């Protein structure tokens, strides 16, 4: 256990340094939430919404968070492949999933800065009041949201491990997932068929928990029902990531095609 924790912390530290050194990551981390906050404020300022924190700040922050995760956690596999280190990581004494998990956690933790940048932008430029009706529920929801992002990122990373079209898929999933998960607007306005896809994605329910916490949790039963749904979907995604890794491991050991697949 100590060895695993040490590996996780070391991987997180190295990953955070490497990610911040990339111009694209710095843009997603700093510029993206500022621009998204300005855009969303212009969209919602005449919409009759009183608590801008629920959609403007959270929406811009979560969009920036997802962009950072999308272009880092998914792209790290591709970078390791072209650096010639993917096979070395795969056969390292510490298991491959632990290293990938450390990378994802490191990216996610650093990407939380997008929420802070979005909040500062909204307060300084637009003088938006910060209304957080249920702070304890909000921080619980935030922890669950981080967990949901980490697990779904691991699924995506494993799905792209054997693909050489990682950059294409990264650009393909960024905006659609932001819309499907309700970062910008409630998923209830989406068509029924599309809404079904939204509800099988754990971040959708995590975002609803965050907004409930901002507005104030008056129905605790509904809150904990949604919390149970997020945790249940996260558990399913965890099982899926384990199955994907086992399939990848079997294929790699038989075909030895990790870097050329």
Protein Blocks (a to p, Z undefined) as FASTA:
>chain_A
ZZmmmmmmmmmmmmmmmmmmpmklmmmmmmmmmmmmmmmmmmmmmnopablmlmmmmmmm
mmmmmmmmmmmmmmmmmmmmmnopmmmmmmgmbafklmmmmmmmmmmmmmmmmmmmmmmm
mmmmnopacddfblmlmmmmmmmmmmmmmmmmmmmmmmmmmpcklmmmmmmmmmmmmmmn
ommbcfklpcfklmmmmmmpmklmmmmmmmmmmnopablmlmmmmmmmmmmmmmmmmmmm
mmmmmmmmmmmmmnopmlmZZ
